[in-house]
Amino acid sequence: MDAKHIKLLRKQRLHLAKQLIVGDTIVQYLYQENILTESHVEEIRSQNTNKKRAIKLLDILPTRGPKAFDTFIDSIQDEYPWIKTKLLDELTRLGDGQTGSAETLKLPEQVQNTIPTEKQLNKLASRLGPDWENVLISLGLTTVDIYRCIVNHSYNAQSQTLAAFVLWKQKFGKEATVQRLYDAFLENEIHPSLGNDIFQLEVESI
């Protein structure tokens, strides 16, 4: 699968998981077109909620070759034409360079590989709002990771976000850098100024 298709599915992951009902129509079409194997079909069907089935499908698709994205689009065109339209519109915007994810950021060298402190992440958590789940997905957490953070801090959104950031640092160690945070901001069309004062940055888009 092309990098732009992988990026698009990752960006729309939570939206798709909530909107798609991954039943036999989609799964059987993908199996018929040799995108899914019998093992994949069983793996998807074994998930006990529709959201988990959708997430499992989205985990598998990027590994299934160059035809996987187009075939997936074909599989949803009858039952979910509005989702097909949204995905193709987003893909066009990515190709035209109209989204923040097409930009790069020039961070000072001394900051790029800095690991943010818990105090800095707590300030960031207070500002992100509902975008936090998508940002943490872009940073590499799974929906299961995010679900656990939500359940463990069910009455405080900022605590949920901070718990997810702390988990990100634990899972990725030295790769959990300020540069990765800013890359995730752009992937989700969040203006980098959100964190500039926290990290004491003057950031240029290039």
N, C-alpha and C positions, 0 to 999 in steps of 0.2 A: 504494500500500500504506500502511496506517495506520502511524503512528509506533511504536505498541506492537508491531506485527508485525515491523517492521524491527528494533527493539531486541531482540526475542526471538530472531530468526534470527541476529543478530550475536552475542548472548550464547551461543547454542548452536552457533555456526559450526564450531568444531573437533570437537565431539561428533558433529555431523551428518556432517562430512567423513569421520570414521572409521567411522561406522555404516552410512551409506547406500551401496548399490551403485546408482549412477546409470546404469541400463541403459535399454533401449528401452521398458519398461513405463511408467516414470515420465516419460521424455522425450516419448514418443508421446502419452501422456494429456494432458500440458500443451500439446503442439502441437495436439491435437484440440480442446482447449477454448480455443484462441486466446490462450493465455498466452505460449507461445513461437512465434517465427517460424521459417521454414526456416533463416534465417541463424543464429539462436540454436542450433537443433538441430545444425547443422554445427560451430558454434563449440564446443559442449559435446563432441561426438563427436571432435573433433580433439585433445583433451587426451590425453596418453599414459599417464595413470594414473587410477584411479578417484577418488582423493582430489582430483586436479586437476579432474576432471569435476564432482565434487560442489561444489567451491569455485566453479567457473565458474557453475554453476546458481544457487548462493546469491548470487553477484554480480549475476546478471540479474534474479532474482525481484523485488527491491524496486522495479525500474523498470517493472514490467509491470501497474500499475494496481491498483484496489481489490479485484479478485477473485483476485489472484495467490496470496495466502496461503491462503485457503480451498480453492482449487483444488489447491494443492500438498499440503495436508492430505489431500484426497480421493485424490490420486495415490499416497500411501504407505499408505493405510489397510488394504489387503489384505496387502501383503508386510511392512510394518513397523508393525503395530498398536501395539506398545509405544512406538515413537517418536512416533506420533500422540498417544498418551495422555500422554506426558511433555510434549510441546509444549503441549497444551491445558491440562494442569495448571499449567504455568509461566505460561501466558497468564492463567489465572484468578487466580493469585497476583499477577501484575502489576496486574491490574484491581482487585484488592482492596487493593492497597497493602501487601502482606505482604513484599515483598522490599526489600533495601537500595536497589535501583535506583529505587524510588519516592520515596526521600528526597532532600532536597537538603542541602547543607552551607553553613554560614555561615562563610566564612574571613575573617580580618582583611583589610581593603582593601589594606594594604601588602604582603600576601603573595599575594593572588589571582593577580596577573599576573607574579609572580616566576618566572624560569626556573631550575629546580633545577640545582645544580652536579653535576659528575661524581662528586665525593666523596659528595654526598648520595644520588645515584642508586646508587652502589656499595653504600652501607649498605642502601638499600631492596632492591636485588637480592639481598642476603644473607638477606633475611627472607621474600621472596614465595613461595618454594617452587614447586610445580607450577602455581600460578595465574598465573604470569608471562605465559604465552602468551596467555591470555584477556585479561589486562589490556592487553597491547600491541596486540591486535586491537581492543579498545575504543578505544585511543588513535589508531588509524588505520593501523597497519602491516598489511601483507598477509601471507598465509601464506608467500609466497615470501621476503619480508624475514626472517621468523622462521626459515624453513628455512636460510637463508644464515648467520644468526647461530649456529644450532645446529651446522652443518657446520664453520664457521670456529673454533668453540670446543668441539669434540666431547667433551672430557673434563672440562669444568667448567661446571656449571649456572649458577653465579653469573656467570661470564664471559659465558655466552650471554645472560643477562638484562641485564647491563650493556651489552653490545654492542647489544642491541635498544633499550635506553633512549637510548644515544648516537645511534643511527640515527634514532630518533623526534625527538630534538632537531634533528638535521641536516635532516630532512625538513620539519618544521613550524615551525622558527625561533621567532618570538615567540609563536606559539600553543602551544608546548610549555611550559605553565605548571603550577605547583603545583595550581591549581584544576582543570585537566584531569586531573591524576593522581588527585585525590580523587573526581572524577566517575566515573573508570574503576574506582576501588575500589568505589564503591557499585553500579555496574552489575554487578559481579561478586561482590557480597555479601561484600566484604572490609571488616572494621571499620576505620574511619579511624584508630583509635589506632595502627595499624601504623606510620604515618609521622609521628605527632605530634611525637615527640621529635627526629626527624631535622630537621624543618622548624620546630621550636620553636613548636608551635601548641597552642592550647587551642580545640578545634573543637566547635561546637554543632550538633546535628541539628535541623532546623526543618521 
